[in-house]
Amino acid sequence: MAAWRRPTCCTASPCRTRASPNCWRCPSPSSRQSSESAEDDRKDQRMGLFSKIRDGLKKTRESMGASMNSMLHSFTRIDDDLFESLEELLVMGDVGVPTAERICADLKKQVKERGVTDPAQITGMLKKTVADILRGGEELDLSTKPSIVLVVGVNGVGKTTTVGKLAAMLTGRGKKVILAAADTFRAAATEQLEVWARRSGAEMVSQSPGSDPASVVFDSIAAAKARGADVVLCDTAGRLHNKKNLMDELAKIDRVIRREAPDCAQEVLLVLDAATGQNAVNQAREFKASAPVTGIVLTKLDGTPRGGVILAIREELGLPVKFIGVGEQADDLQPFDADQFAEALFAEQE
């Protein structure tokens, strides 16, 4: 019997010659081209997302990022005056005093440990510090079938629109989504959600105006189980944190979710309007005290220079930012990426 001979392309590992169609080690030319094309597509997608975030942060960048870059270029050495100016700009950018102090203290420590003397190097260090503060917990937990996402917040922050955009995002990823129209007090909310359901291909569960919101959520969870849905997105009525009856209603909805879906992944997303600045921090603090908030959706970043509030929310309250809204289109609700956000915030002006 003739001895088995290794294909000529496999004389070394990994293969150093042209691929052989009979070699299990060698990717075919077509598969290599497909892999390269897929990688190019991923790079284009990442650049597209970064451009969208950068454009959405234009007002904040012009207000805070550009001012910092200009200030740093005005110094010839790193001293206490530089850090005092930096802290002042951070506070003016709605970062908040405690967070601004923490950032400057961290930068001072880095400067001393690394022997940095050039003020121009502070920008890169600042990007990393900001990203480090914001990083962690960004992923939405959709680990079970179904997973339940409850969306809460005050009036006018964009809760229903956020639910609709989340539905479009998830159905676009192949998820089967049910929308729970649990804002039963505002008639337009159900109509608005119905439009999003048709647009995204999601299903919707609703009841008559004035119905018990907890009952809508109950029906939605039952429908999700019966229909094999992946995610239930629950819209809710706007409520002020100091209105006890409305917060009690929210607690009732939460009890229903925990009773009917005890083993399911559960998220409570608090929607905040970036334009409210430090008021957003106060809202988050009060909601966190009254509801099991797991993450933040920060909307309307494209229309305000006060995007620095995202740092105050994360640092002072420990709540991760899961999504940011940088425009009105469906794909302008973006999963939060700390590194991209920090890079876009301090990007050079075009």
Secondary structure, DSSP 8 states (H G I E B T S, - for coil): -------GGGSSSS--S---TT-SSS--HHHHHHHHHHHHHHHHHHHHHHHHHHHHTHHHIIIIIHHHHHHHHT-SS--HHHHHHHHHHHHHTT--HHHHHHHHHHHHHHHHHHT---GGGHHHHHHHHHHHHH-S--S----SSSEEEEEE-STTS-HHHHHHHHHHHHHHTT--EEEEEE--S-HHHHHHHHHHHHHHT-EEE---TT--HHHHHHHHHHHHHHHT-SEEEEEE----TT-HHHHHHHHHHHHHHHHH-TTS-EEEEEEEEGGGTHHHHHHHHHHHHHS---EEEEE-GGG-S-TTHHHHHHHHH---EEEEE-SSSGGGEEE--HHHHHHHHT----
